[in-house]
Amino acid sequence: MKQFLLLPLLLCCSFLVWSHGYVESPASRAYQCKLKNNIDCGPVQYEPQSVEGLKGFPQQGPADGHLASAGIARFYPIDLQETSRWKHNKINQSNVDFYWRLTAVHKTSKWEYFITNPNWDASQPLSRSQFNLTPFCKVEKLEIPEAQVHHRCDLPKNYNGYHVILAVWTISDTQNAFYQAIDIDINYELLK
């Protein structure tokens, strides 16, 4: 009987150990799954903070086609890429405030934000060729961050319509980084 009582406690604690962080605003694809704004997401809906893979993007890191899931097989459902598959965050100004919610803090070396190219094909898997591989926003800061991290970033000019931002939180003292795909819809007319 004690074994059955310990199992839920062990499961609970294992989620706490592996909890790390996600982009809360504009809400990432994984976090939108937790909020039930996206459906048929698989297990990421229970742990949007665990999308962690090898660091070093774009030279290293998750394989093309698995950038949203960070290459974690149980999270592959969020790699599906279609124009209207995921809820889009409406963006109507050129500067965007990104808020990360950290459920476990880690010594950090940098935060980077990449955006799909102006002529990307939203019906194709997310790959390095779909992204501008120079981050439009980068914060290099060796730190142990607070539970909520804020970055204000300027979007590149002449972007409009549907795009995906890949937000990458690189950990200093491990081989990993956290990856968050953010689906946005830029209303360019309001950016002028």
Secondary structure, 3 states (H helix, E strand, C coil): CHHHHHHHHHHHHHHHHCCCEEEEECCCHHHHHHCCCCCCCHHHHHCHHHCEEECCCCCCCCCCCCCCCCCCHHHHHHHCCCCCCCCCEEECCCEEEEEEEECCCCCEEEEEEEEECCCCCCCCCCCHHHECCCCCEEEEEEECCCCEEEEEEECCCCCCEEEEEEEEEEECCCCEEEEEEEEEEECHHHHC
